[in-house]
Amino acid sequence: MAKLSCFYFFILMLVFSVVPKAKGFCYETTDPKDHCNNDDGVKCRLNCYEEYNGVGHCIKTKLGRDTCLCTYNCE
């Protein structure tokens, strides 16, 4: 379990360190109650694709809740 948490922490740090610096990429977080249930983030990915034409991933916040992080091209 600790390895999995470290992996998600690494991915989160990678997203926040690379994406804002990349020209033309933006990110949004959505309501965790709707998009990151036990369906492996399907609602998160679909919503992100439909609203932003982007890629969505469920991540854990510092409070331990799941939230949907949507990365998209904002140019």
RODO-2510 file (C-alpha; in nm, 4 decimals, decimal comma):
residues 75
     n   res          X          Y          Z
     1     m     0,0000     0,0000     0,0000
     2     a     0,2859     0,2367     0,0779
     3     k     0,4387     0,1732    -0,2643
     4     l     0,1082     0,2590    -0,4291
     5     s     0,0772     0,5819    -0,2289
     6     c     0,4317     0,6803    -0,3220
     7     f     0,3534     0,6121    -0,6871
     8     y     0,0452     0,8359    -0,6806
     9     f     0,2377     1,1049    -0,4961
    10     f     0,5090     1,0906    -0,7636
    11     i     0,2512     1,1179    -1,0444
    12     l     0,0821     1,4109    -0,8692
    13     m     0,4135     1,5920    -0,8251
    14     l     0,5001     1,5239    -1,1894
    15     v     0,1690     1,6665    -1,3102
    16     f     0,1962     1,9794    -1,0980
    17     s     0,5607     2,0398    -1,1846
    18     v     0,5442     1,9774    -1,5604
    19     v     0,1953     2,0718    -1,6758
    20     p     0,1822     2,4356    -1,5593
    21     k     0,5205     2,5040    -1,7209
    22     a     0,4223     2,3479    -2,0521
    23     k     0,2933     2,6098    -2,2913
    24     g    -0,0775     2,5810    -2,3609
    25     f    -0,1687     2,3161    -2,1034
    26     c    -0,4150     2,3782    -1,8229
    27     y    -0,5697     2,1661    -1,5529
    28     e    -0,8953     2,1654    -1,3592
    29     t    -1,0173     1,9637    -1,0646
    30     t    -1,3788     1,8523    -1,0455
    31     d    -1,6140     1,7457    -0,7669
    32     p    -1,4838     1,4215    -0,6128
    33     k    -1,8338     1,3001    -0,5225
    34     d    -1,9399     1,2656    -0,8853
    35     h    -1,6382     1,1520    -1,0810
    36     c    -1,4108     0,9292    -0,8768
    37     n    -1,6249     0,6549    -0,7320
    38     n    -1,5391     0,2852    -0,7437
    39     d    -1,5647     0,2784    -1,1246
    40     d    -1,1875     0,3284    -1,1787
    41     g    -1,2375     0,6908    -1,2802
    42     v    -1,4506     0,6280    -1,5881
    43     k    -1,6780     0,9245    -1,5106
    44     c    -1,3723     1,1433    -1,4529
    45     r    -1,2185     1,0532    -1,7897
    46     l    -1,5483     1,0881    -1,9787
    47     n    -1,6359     1,4227    -1,8216
    48     c    -1,2903     1,5620    -1,8884
    49     y    -1,3026     1,4494    -2,2505
    50     e    -1,6537     1,5873    -2,3065
    51     e    -1,6033     1,9243    -2,1359
    52     y    -1,2398     2,0014    -2,2138
    53     n    -1,1309     1,7481    -2,4786
    54     g    -0,8679     1,6482    -2,2240
    55     v    -0,7461     1,3580    -2,0150
    56     g    -0,8813     1,2973    -1,6642
    57     h    -0,7254     1,1023    -1,3784
    58     c    -0,8466     1,0330    -1,0257
    59     i    -0,5946     1,1366    -0,7626
    60     k    -0,5964     1,1489    -0,3822
    61     t    -0,5853     1,4862    -0,2081
    62     k    -0,3945     1,5542     0,1125
    63     l    -0,7185     1,4956     0,2992
    64     g    -0,7403     1,1430     0,1552
    65     r    -1,0343     1,2119    -0,0770
    66     d    -1,0391     1,1258    -0,4446
    67     t    -1,0634     1,4112    -0,6914
    68     c    -1,0621     1,4267    -1,0690
    69     l    -0,7695     1,6115    -1,2274
    70     c    -0,8355     1,7084    -1,5880
    71     t    -0,5413     1,8126    -1,8081
    72     y    -0,6222     1,9781    -2,1400
    73     n    -0,4867     2,2087    -2,4104
    74     c    -0,6040     2,5618    -2,3322
    75     e    -0,4591     2,7439    -2,6343
***
